[in-house]
Amino acid sequence: MKTKYIIPFLLIIGIACSKLNSEGEGSSNKKVYVGLGGATKDFYRYDPSNDVWTKLADFPGKGESGGVAFAVGEKGYVLRGNTADFYRYDPVSSWEKVADFIGGGRFSAVAFVVGEPGKQKAYVGLGGMGTGGYTKDFYRYDPVSGWEKVADFVGEGRLGAVAFVVGEPGEQKAYVGLGIDGMLNSKKDFYRYNPSGWEKVADFIGEGRLGAVAFVVGEPGEQKAYVGLGRGSSTDKYFKDFYRYDPSGWKKVVDFPGEVEGNTVTFVADGKAYVLGKGREDFYRYDPVSGWKKLKDLPENVKIGPGAVAFSLLP
């Protein structure tokens, strides 16, 4: 059942793709694909090994903020914001429109991917509907059989939530939380998903927020999730704090050192997290051992707008 409210304004936020947060073993030499945001249709491939950005074929749909992206196998998928339009990206053959998302058009949804290699499934849910509703429904995507409805989220309907996945393949658990509800209250609650459904876990210890980012880094078997950034329900309050999550709970860690202002995108490559903050000069890498490191500014010709999406694949 969808929780319906009338919302007085449209919130455009930067959503991080949760699939990128847990690459696990075999991630070496993966490339990251980043694009959209604002009205741009640009897409780029980023190679972390040599810090090179390469312009790719434009996204074939209309440029739009508020979408989500994920990777299953060696294909990337993008659900365009405010629509049910769903596209697949193959590094060999480029873009292809595939079967529409069956949950209806929405913006600022959340996505995660779980499963053993070759048996992965993606899950997409929550978000705001063009009719003014904040949803709590979830759907599973299998590249072979398509979309199917699964158990609703047990928290309140919301947009701007964040997700991450921890655990070894076959034993993974997905976590979803934060965001704002239909009364524009910033949320701090978190929930864990497994095949039997949802269960509540420890609340986030930072301030409630929407548009946060999450990533999972660390050695196999010792990976930890990190959640931070985002903003309050007031658009003039942006956060730079970060928190680490493991089964023992949440712990405050070092703040993001760059500037942030609503267009944050994050991804993981070769066991390290990359975060692009306010502008092209706010590009940082996070290593769980050595902390944050500032990277070279993005080239002038790389245009990544607010609400960009990202996924990672072998080239």
BELPE-V744250 format. One record per residue. N is the residue number from 1. SS is DSSP state (A for helix, B for strand, O for the rest). PHI is phi in degrees with one decimal (999 if undefined). BURIAL is + if it has 24 or more other ideal C-beta (glycine too) atoms within 12 Angstrom, else -. Layout:
# BELPE-V744250
n: [N | N]
ss: [SS | SS]
phi: [PHI | PHI]
burial: [BURIAL | BURIAL]
This chain:
# BELPE-V744250
n: [1 | 2 | 3 | 4 | 5 | 6 | 7 | 8 | 9 | 10 | 11 | 12 | 13 | 14 | 15 | 16 | 17 | 18 | 19 | 20 | 21 | 22 | 23 | 24 | 25 | 26 | 27 | 28 | 29 | 30 | 31 | 32 | 33 | 34 | 35 | 36 | 37 | 38 | 39 | 40 | 41 | 42 | 43 | 44 | 45 | 46 | 47 | 48 | 49 | 50 | 51 | 52 | 53 | 54 | 55 | 56 | 57 | 58 | 59 | 60 | 61 | 62 | 63 | 64 | 65 | 66 | 67 | 68 | 69 | 70 | 71 | 72 | 73 | 74 | 75 | 76 | 77 | 78 | 79 | 80 | 81 | 82 | 83 | 84 | 85 | 86 | 87 | 88 | 89 | 90 | 91 | 92 | 93 | 94 | 95 | 96 | 97 | 98 | 99 | 100 | 101 | 102 | 103 | 104 | 105 | 106 | 107 | 108 | 109 | 110 | 111 | 112 | 113 | 114 | 115 | 116 | 117 | 118 | 119 | 120 | 121 | 122 | 123 | 124 | 125 | 126 | 127 | 128 | 129 | 130 | 131 | 132 | 133 | 134 | 135 | 136 | 137 | 138 | 139 | 140 | 141 | 142 | 143 | 144 | 145 | 146 | 147 | 148 | 149 | 150 | 151 | 152 | 153 | 154 | 155 | 156 | 157 | 158 | 159 | 160 | 161 | 162 | 163 | 164 | 165 | 166 | 167 | 168 | 169 | 170 | 171 | 172 | 173 | 174 | 175 | 176 | 177 | 178 | 179 | 180 | 181 | 182 | 183 | 184 | 185 | 186 | 187 | 188 | 189 | 190 | 191 | 192 | 193 | 194 | 195 | 196 | 197 | 198 | 199 | 200 | 201 | 202 | 203 | 204 | 205 | 206 | 207 | 208 | 209 | 210 | 211 | 212 | 213 | 214 | 215 | 216 | 217 | 218 | 219 | 220 | 221 | 222 | 223 | 224 | 225 | 226 | 227 | 228 | 229 | 230 | 231 | 232 | 233 | 234 | 235 | 236 | 237 | 238 | 239 | 240 | 241 | 242 | 243 | 244 | 245 | 246 | 247 | 248 | 249 | 250 | 251 | 252 | 253 | 254 | 255 | 256 | 257 | 258 | 259 | 260 | 261 | 262 | 263 | 264 | 265 | 266 | 267 | 268 | 269 | 270 | 271 | 272 | 273 | 274 | 275 | 276 | 277 | 278 | 279 | 280 | 281 | 282 | 283 | 284 | 285 | 286 | 287 | 288 | 289 | 290 | 291 | 292 | 293 | 294 | 295 | 296 | 297 | 298 | 299 | 300 | 301 | 302 | 303 | 304 | 305 | 306 | 307 | 308 | 309 | 310 | 311 | 312 | 313 | 314 | 315]
ss: [O | O | B | B | O | O | O | O | O | O | O | O | O | O | O | O | O | A | A | A | A | O | O | O | O | O | O | O | O | B | B | B | B | B | B | O | O | O | O | O | O | O | B | B | B | B | B | O | O | O | O | B | B | B | B | O | O | O | O | O | O | O | O | O | O | O | O | B | B | B | B | B | O | O | B | B | B | B | B | O | O | O | B | O | O | B | B | B | B | B | O | O | O | B | B | B | B | B | O | O | O | O | O | O | O | B | B | O | O | B | B | B | B | B | O | O | O | O | O | O | B | B | B | B | B | O | O | B | O | O | O | O | B | B | O | O | O | B | B | B | B | B | O | O | O | B | B | B | B | B | O | O | O | O | O | O | O | O | B | O | O | B | B | B | B | B | O | O | O | O | O | O | B | B | B | B | B | O | O | B | O | O | O | O | O | B | O | O | O | B | B | B | B | B | O | O | B | B | B | B | B | O | O | O | O | O | O | O | O | B | O | O | B | B | B | B | B | O | O | O | O | O | O | B | B | B | B | B | O | O | B | O | O | O | O | O | O | B | O | O | O | B | B | B | B | B | O | O | B | B | B | B | B | O | O | O | O | O | O | O | O | O | O | O | B | B | B | B | B | O | O | B | B | B | B | B | O | O | O | O | O | O | B | B | B | B | B | O | O | O | B | B | B | B | O | O | O | O | O | O | O | O | O | O | O | O | O | O | B | B | B | B | B | B | O]
phi: [999 | -94.2 | -85.4 | -110.9 | -140.3 | -93.9 | -104.6 | -79.8 | -155.6 | -93.5 | -97.5 | -104.3 | -132.9 | -88.0 | -108.9 | -90.8 | -78.7 | -74.3 | -59.9 | -68.5 | -83.5 | -149.6 | -78.0 | 71.7 | -68.0 | 80.7 | -85.3 | -56.0 | 73.7 | -68.5 | -110.0 | -106.8 | -114.7 | -131.4 | -174.5 | 63.9 | 97.5 | 62.0 | -102.3 | -75.3 | -110.3 | -64.0 | -134.2 | -134.4 | -107.7 | -113.4 | -105.7 | -64.5 | -67.9 | -130.2 | 56.4 | -115.3 | -104.5 | -123.3 | -72.9 | -114.0 | -60.1 | -59.9 | -58.3 | -79.1 | -86.0 | -71.8 | -63.5 | -161.8 | -84.9 | 81.8 | -87.9 | -133.4 | -143.2 | -159.6 | -123.7 | -127.8 | 63.5 | -113.0 | -127.9 | -100.6 | -132.5 | -131.4 | -98.8 | -68.7 | -61.2 | 68.9 | -140.6 | -100.2 | -66.3 | -131.7 | -127.6 | -114.4 | -116.6 | -115.5 | -58.1 | -88.0 | -109.2 | 75.5 | -89.8 | -150.2 | -77.0 | -122.8 | -55.7 | -58.8 | -63.3 | -83.0 | -85.7 | 88.4 | -62.9 | -160.7 | -126.6 | 56.5 | -77.7 | -136.7 | -142.1 | -150.8 | -130.2 | -135.4 | 124.2 | -71.6 | -53.4 | 88.3 | -130.1 | -70.9 | -129.0 | -103.8 | -126.8 | -130.7 | -170.4 | 60.5 | 103.9 | -104.7 | -97.2 | -61.5 | -80.7 | 101.9 | -94.1 | -103.9 | -91.9 | -130.3 | -81.7 | -135.7 | -137.3 | -106.1 | -118.1 | -115.8 | -57.7 | -88.4 | -99.3 | 92.4 | -90.9 | -149.8 | -73.8 | -126.0 | -60.2 | -62.7 | -58.6 | -91.2 | -81.4 | -72.0 | -59.1 | -164.4 | -125.8 | 70.6 | -75.5 | -135.5 | -137.9 | -150.0 | -128.4 | -128.3 | 110.8 | -77.3 | -50.8 | 92.2 | -128.3 | -75.7 | -127.9 | -102.1 | -124.8 | -134.3 | -171.1 | 63.0 | 95.8 | -127.1 | -90.6 | -67.2 | -96.7 | 65.8 | -87.8 | -72.2 | -101.2 | -121.5 | -77.8 | -133.4 | -137.8 | -107.5 | -115.5 | -141.8 | -55.6 | -85.9 | 126.7 | -102.3 | -144.4 | -76.3 | -125.2 | -60.5 | -63.9 | -60.9 | -92.6 | -83.7 | -71.2 | -60.8 | -165.2 | -122.1 | 68.6 | -69.8 | -120.6 | -141.5 | -149.4 | -125.3 | -138.4 | 129.2 | -69.1 | -51.8 | 87.6 | -129.0 | -71.2 | -126.7 | -94.4 | -126.5 | -131.4 | -174.0 | 59.9 | 89.1 | -148.6 | -77.8 | -66.5 | -88.2 | -68.0 | -96.5 | -117.9 | -109.3 | -105.0 | -119.4 | -79.8 | -135.0 | -137.7 | -104.7 | -121.5 | -143.6 | -55.4 | -82.5 | 124.3 | -97.3 | -143.4 | -69.1 | -126.0 | -68.2 | -65.4 | -64.8 | -83.8 | -88.9 | -94.8 | -132.7 | -166.2 | 81.6 | -120.8 | -73.2 | -134.9 | -136.4 | -156.2 | -120.0 | -145.8 | 51.7 | 79.7 | -125.8 | -99.8 | -122.2 | -130.6 | -104.8 | -89.0 | -62.1 | -141.9 | -63.1 | -88.7 | -109.8 | -109.0 | -131.6 | -116.0 | -115.8 | -115.1 | -63.1 | -91.2 | -100.1 | 87.5 | -83.2 | -138.3 | -74.6 | -105.1 | -60.2 | -59.4 | -62.5 | -58.7 | -59.7 | -86.1 | -92.0 | -114.1 | -115.3 | -88.7 | -63.7 | 80.7 | -67.2 | -125.7 | -154.0 | -153.0 | -123.3 | -146.4 | -68.9 | -64.1]
burial: [- | + | + | - | - | - | + | - | - | - | + | + | + | + | + | + | + | + | + | + | + | + | + | + | - | - | + | - | - | + | + | + | + | + | + | + | + | + | - | + | + | + | + | + | + | + | - | + | - | - | - | - | + | - | - | + | - | - | + | - | + | - | + | + | + | + | + | + | + | + | + | + | + | + | + | + | + | + | + | + | + | + | + | + | + | + | + | + | + | + | + | - | - | - | + | - | - | + | - | - | + | - | + | + | + | + | + | + | + | + | + | + | + | + | + | - | - | - | - | + | + | + | + | + | + | + | + | + | + | - | - | - | + | + | + | + | + | + | + | + | + | - | + | - | - | - | + | - | - | + | - | + | + | + | + | + | + | + | + | + | + | + | + | + | + | + | + | - | + | - | - | + | + | + | + | + | + | + | + | + | + | + | - | + | + | + | + | + | + | + | + | + | + | + | - | - | - | + | - | - | + | - | - | + | - | + | + | + | + | + | + | + | + | + | + | + | + | + | - | - | - | - | + | + | + | + | + | + | + | + | + | + | + | - | - | - | - | + | + | + | + | + | + | + | + | + | - | - | - | + | - | - | + | - | + | + | + | + | + | + | + | + | + | + | + | + | + | + | + | + | + | + | + | + | + | + | + | + | - | - | - | + | + | + | + | + | + | + | - | - | - | + | - | - | + | - | - | + | - | - | - | + | + | + | + | + | + | + | + | + | + | + | + | + | -]
